[in-house]
Amino acid sequence: MNRDRCLTIKEVLNFIAKEIGTKPPICIPQSIALILSKIPFIKKIVLFYLKDRVYSIDRLREKLGYTPRISTYDGLKEAVMGYKK
């Protein structure tokens, strides 16, 4: 989440690619991905990327009063910088 806005996998991957100075990954149309999911050895990988995932910190906010100190993008940037070291 980024200030109550969900980020897609594509947005996260594009941001990481920009930070490390490389091209963003290619996007395969869903119709082609569904066909590829019929291949046994890549089925799990394809289905993983086709599924929408949204993670919420609402319970942390409600139960513990948690408020993120940094934005999602700043957190991703720190993670990428740590990886580059």
Phi, psi and omega in degrees: 000147180229094183053054179069016175243130180282143176257141176277162176302320180299317179297318180295312181296321177296320179296314180297317179300317179298317182294326181266001174075041178229171178288145175293155179296153179288152177251127178261130178304147184302323181298320179288320179300321178296323176294316179297331181292350177280345179279119189306315187283350175241003183305310183298320181295312181298313181295328177300315183282342178279338185275133176283136177229129177232123179251133185242146175252017182303317180296323177296319179295313184292311188277326185245354182070026183290136173227124180300139179276335179230159180285166178300316181296319178295321177296318177297319180298316178297319179296318179295317179297321176295323179291323182291337182290000000 
